[in-house]
Amino acid sequence: MKPENAEGMKMLSLFVVVLAMVAVAHGSVVPLVKVDAEHSSFSYNVADPSTGDFKSQVETRVGGTVSGQYSLIEPDGTKRTVDYAADDVNGFNAVVRKDPVVAPAVVSAAPALLTARAVPDPVLVPAYPPLSDVYSPNYPGPVYPGYPSYSGIYIDPEVYW
């Protein structure tokens, strides 16, 4: 065997060993379902007859499993109820029901009566001073010794030349 082939064979065998180690490491990874004893729950309920907003939700989590239910009154007057459950194995699953319901009538509040009160007339103040205070056609312009002075009168060259 030649020396350059021996070096190549050494690199090839090293590559095969590393590849075998990666395959073994990859094959040994088994997804495990996390099991813990933590639990939590919450619920809320909204009932507002003035706006017609009626909804509720209840949810419980034990370990990696979540289950719950929420419901609401749809604009068409039906009650939508959703029962759901989720975990790491089965994913999210929901069952939706629509039940007819007679929602309470929306009660609108009577508008408050406002009494008129005296408001003074606005005072008009100009945003800028009058143009006559700022520009005067007879303004002689700045005076620079040794230069012709500006007369303040504009002469249109197209008219006079």
Secondary structure, DSSP 8 states (H G I E B T S, - for coil): --HHHHHHHHHHHHHHHHHHHHHHHHHT----------EEEEEEEEEETTTTEEEEEEEEEETTEEEEEEEEE-TTSEEEEEEEEEETTTEEEEEEEEEE--------------------------SS--HHHH--TT------TTS----S----HHHH-
